[in-house]
Structure formats: C-alpha cells, structure tokens
Amino acid sequence: MDRIELELYLNNLLQTARFKDYCPNGLQVEGRRRVKKIATGVTASAAFLEAAIEWGADAVFVHHGYFWRNEPPQITGRKHARIKLLIQNDLNLFACHLPLDDHPEFGNNAQLGAKMGWIPDETRFGEGNLGWLSTLPMPITLAHFTAQVEQTLGRTPLVLGDPDRELRHVAWCTGAAQSYFDAAIAAGADVFLTGEISESTTHTAAESGVAFLAAGHHATERFGVQAIGAHLSETFDLEHLFIDIHNPV
C-alpha cells in the first residue's frame, strides 16, 4: 500500500481535521513509501519502536505519538533517540489522539464499551462529549462490576465506593479523564471508569456516593489501536501486529 494512500485513508476515517488536539494527528514522521506491514501500540516509546523494527514494520500506528503542545520543540535527548530510530529505519509514524478516543466504532471508548458488553446511550458528557454512558439491563454490585473490569483488562483497578452498592448507569472515558468525574455525576452515572485518578477524586466519590474506578491509562487505551490495525489489515491486506509494551500506569 502506498504511504500517501494510507495517510489519506486514516485522516478521512478518523476525521482528524475536526479536532483541535494537543498534538498533530496523522503522519508525524515520514518513512518509506511502500507499506506492507503495520504495527500498532499505545505509545511510540523506544521499546515499542525497537520491537516494531525487529518485526519488520514499514509503519506504526499509535495513540500517543510526539510533538505535544507546550513540550520543548528541540529534538534532543529521548525525543532525538526515538526519532533517530524512525529515520534510520525509514519507518512511518502515524499517531491519532482525540480522534481515536472519539470514533464511534474503532475508538478507545467504543471498543472498551464493546469489550465490556455495554450498549451506549445517546447521551455524552465531558469536554468534546468524549465521555460515554450506558444503562445496564439489570443492576449489578460494584464488586461484580469491578470483577468484570479486572477480567477484561487483565489488571486490578483502584476502586472507590461501597462494593455492595448496586449500579445501573455506567459512565466511562479512557485514559486520563478523571477531570470528567463531575460531568459523569451530573449525567446520572452510578459509577465512572477511566484510566487515572487525582487526589481530589477520593473526596468527590465520598461526597457524591458515585463509585469511581481507575483502571489504568494504558490498559483502557489498548483496544482502539488494535481495532484500527485489524481494520487496515482486512481492508488493504496489510500484515498487522499489535505490540503491547507493559505499562502499570
């Protein structure tokens, strides 16, 4: 597949032009023109790039790429080492941040909801309406809900709330969306799941009575890139590999 064709396809599929983001979305570092093998991962770390290169990737697609707003513009230190890996190996770097969170089919929130069996409501909440809601067909306890999350994500979440409390309305937003907790409460959630937690979250949960799960930034955002990789593989007969670099956060 031609790299330019792939770039245009991804930009159109994920509607990257619609978003005012914290980083550039799309092709961030140009590599070879012909793409036969694409590796996906959550973050374009050095370990991820080295694994992709060893596999023989022509391109990588990640959720967390480079050139974030307010970071130093100089290409030095760790940034230089990462970009050097890409350039020396003629490897294309595609990255998509908010558009991947938002996408109704391949996005992180859509994919997490599908993995958990949550049928999304029409209501959205939070900045850019990135937060999702679902009404469960029958109430379950927080303890049962937590066990389901742990089984799906393969890690034990940090939980705030009474394990015996019954839940019916689930809110979620992957990654570092703990600041959306108040918006989730206002939207009628009984529980809010995201990746990270802040000091103030404990007090909000205690005072509102709404449960909170911090299930891991990395863990909650593994599914979107995999869905994109699988879609590209099926659509263009590209060889795809998801590379999961362990991250406890």
C-alpha positions in Angstrom: 0.0 0.0 0.0 1.2 3.5 -0.8 2.0 5.6 2.3 0.2 8.6 0.9 -2.9 6.5 0.3 -2.7 5.2 3.9 -2.3 8.7 5.3 -5.4 10.0 3.4 -7.4 7.0 4.4 -6.7 7.3 8.1 -7.3 11.1 8.1 -10.7 10.5 6.4 -11.6 7.5 8.6 -10.8 9.2 11.9 -11.9 12.7 10.7 -8.7 14.2 12.1 -9.4 17.7 10.7 -12.4 18.1 13.1 -10.3 18.1 16.2 -8.3 20.8 18.0 -5.9 18.5 19.7 -2.9 18.6 22.0 -0.7 17.1 19.2 -0.7 16.7 15.4 -2.8 13.8 14.3 -1.9 11.7 11.2 1.5 11.1 9.8 4.0 12.6 12.3 7.3 11.2 10.9 7.6 10.2 7.2 9.2 6.9 6.3 9.3 4.5 3.3 6.7 4.9 0.6 5.6 1.3 0.4 3.7 -0.1 3.4 3.2 -3.9 3.7 3.5 -4.4 7.5 2.0 -2.1 10.2 2.5 -2.4 13.9 0.1 -0.8 16.4 0.7 0.1 20.0 -0.5 2.6 22.7 2.6 4.8 22.8 5.5 5.3 20.5 8.2 4.6 23.1 11.7 3.4 22.2 10.8 -0.1 23.3 7.8 -0.2 21.1 9.7 1.2 18.1 12.5 -1.4 18.6 10.0 -4.2 18.7 8.3 -2.9 15.5 11.6 -2.6 13.7 12.6 -6.2 14.8 9.3 -7.4 13.4 10.0 -5.6 10.1 7.2 -3.0 10.2 7.0 -0.4 7.5 4.7 1.8 9.5 3.5 2.1 13.1 0.2 3.5 14.3 -0.1 4.7 17.9 -2.5 6.6 20.2 0.3 8.6 21.9 2.8 10.0 19.4 5.1 13.0 19.6 5.1 16.9 19.4 2.8 17.6 22.3 1.6 21.1 23.0 3.9 23.0 25.4 6.7 20.5 25.2 10.2 21.8 24.3 10.5 21.9 20.5 14.1 20.9 20.4 14.8 17.4 19.1 17.2 16.3 21.8 17.6 13.6 24.4 14.9 10.9 24.4 13.0 12.6 21.6 16.1 12.6 19.4 16.7 8.9 20.2 13.1 8.0 19.2 13.1 10.0 16.0 16.5 8.7 15.1 15.2 5.1 15.3 12.3 6.1 12.9 14.5 7.9 10.4 17.4 5.4 10.4 14.9 2.6 9.7 12.8 4.5 7.3 9.7 3.8 9.5 6.5 5.8 9.2 4.9 7.0 12.4 1.2 7.6 12.4 -0.4 8.9 15.6 -4.0 9.7 16.5 -5.1 11.1 19.9 -8.6 12.6 20.4 -10.0 11.4 17.1 -9.2 7.8 18.2 -10.9 8.3 21.5 -13.9 9.7 19.8 -14.5 7.3 16.9 -17.9 5.6 17.2 -16.7 2.2 16.0 -12.9 2.0 16.3 -12.3 4.5 19.1 -11.0 3.6 22.6 -14.3 4.3 24.3 -16.3 2.4 21.7 -14.0 -0.6 21.9 -13.8 -0.7 25.7 -17.6 -0.5 25.8 -17.9 -3.3 23.3 -15.4 -5.5 25.2 -17.4 -4.9 28.4 -20.8 -5.5 26.7 -22.1 -2.0 27.4 -24.6 -0.7 24.9 -24.0 3.0 24.7 -26.8 5.5 25.4 -27.1 8.6 23.1 -26.0 10.9 25.9 -22.4 12.0 26.0 -20.6 14.2 28.6 -17.3 15.9 29.3 -15.1 18.1 27.1 -15.9 17.4 23.5 -18.5 14.9 24.6 -15.8 12.3 24.8 -17.4 10.5 27.8 -19.8 7.7 27.2 -22.8 6.3 29.1 -24.6 3.0 29.2 -27.7 1.8 31.1 -27.2 -1.8 32.2 -30.1 -4.3 31.5 -30.2 -5.1 35.2 -28.4 -3.7 38.3 -25.1 -5.3 39.4 -23.0 -4.7 42.5 -19.8 -2.6 42.4 -17.9 -5.8 43.4 -19.3 -7.7 40.4 -18.7 -4.7 38.1 -15.1 -4.5 39.3 -14.5 -8.2 38.7 -15.7 -7.8 35.1 -13.4 -4.9 34.5 -10.5 -6.8 36.0 -11.1 -9.8 33.8 -11.5 -7.7 30.7 -8.4 -5.5 31.2 -6.2 -8.1 32.9 -5.4 -5.8 35.9 -6.9 -4.9 39.2 -8.4 -1.4 39.2 -8.3 1.1 42.0 -11.8 1.3 43.3 -13.6 4.0 45.3 -17.1 3.0 46.6 -19.1 0.5 48.5 -18.6 -3.0 47.0 -22.3 -3.8 47.8 -23.7 -0.8 46.1 -25.9 -1.6 43.1 -25.1 0.1 39.8 -27.3 0.6 36.8 -25.9 3.6 34.9 -22.2 3.3 33.8 -20.1 6.2 32.6 -16.6 5.8 31.1 -13.9 7.6 29.3 -10.5 6.0 28.7 -7.1 7.5 29.6 -6.6 10.4 31.9 -10.3 11.6 32.1 -10.6 11.9 35.9 -11.5 15.5 35.5 -14.7 14.4 33.8 -16.0 12.8 37.1 -18.2 15.7 38.0 -19.7 15.7 34.5 -20.4 12.0 34.7 -22.1 12.5 38.0 -24.3 15.3 36.5 -25.2 12.9 33.7 -26.6 10.5 36.2 -23.8 7.9 36.5 -23.7 5.4 39.3 -20.1 4.6 38.5 -17.4 6.2 36.4 -14.5 4.3 34.9 -11.3 5.9 33.5 -7.6 5.3 33.5 -6.2 7.6 36.1 -7.1 9.2 39.4 -6.3 12.5 41.2 -6.2 13.4 44.9 -9.5 15.2 44.8 -11.3 12.2 43.2 -11.5 10.5 46.6 -13.5 13.3 48.1 -15.8 13.6 45.1 -16.6 9.9 45.2 -17.2 10.0 49.0 -19.4 13.1 48.9 -21.4 12.2 45.8 -21.8 8.5 46.5 -20.9 7.7 42.9 -18.3 4.9 42.5 -15.0 5.5 40.7 -12.6 3.1 39.0 -9.1 4.0 37.9 -8.4 1.0 35.6 -5.1 2.2 34.0 -4.4 4.7 31.3 -2.5 2.2 29.2 -4.9 -0.7 29.9 -8.0 1.3 28.9 -6.5 2.5 25.7 -5.2 -0.7 24.2 -8.3 -1.6 22.1 -8.6 1.4 19.7 -5.2 0.9 18.0 -5.9 -2.9 17.7 -9.2 -2.2 16.1 -7.6 0.2 13.6 -4.9 -2.3 12.8 -7.3 -5.1 12.3 -9.5 -2.9 10.0 -6.5 -1.9 7.9 -5.3 -5.5 7.6 -8.8 -6.6 6.4 -9.3 -3.6 4.1 -5.9 -3.4 2.4 -4.4 -6.8 3.0 -1.7 -5.4 5.2 0.1 -7.5 7.8 -0.7 -6.3 11.3 0.9 -6.8 14.7 -0.2 -5.3 18.0 2.7 -4.8 20.3 1.8 -4.3 23.9 4.6 -2.7 25.9 3.8 -3.2 29.6 2.9 -0.1 31.5 1.5 -0.2 35.1 0.0 3.3 34.9 
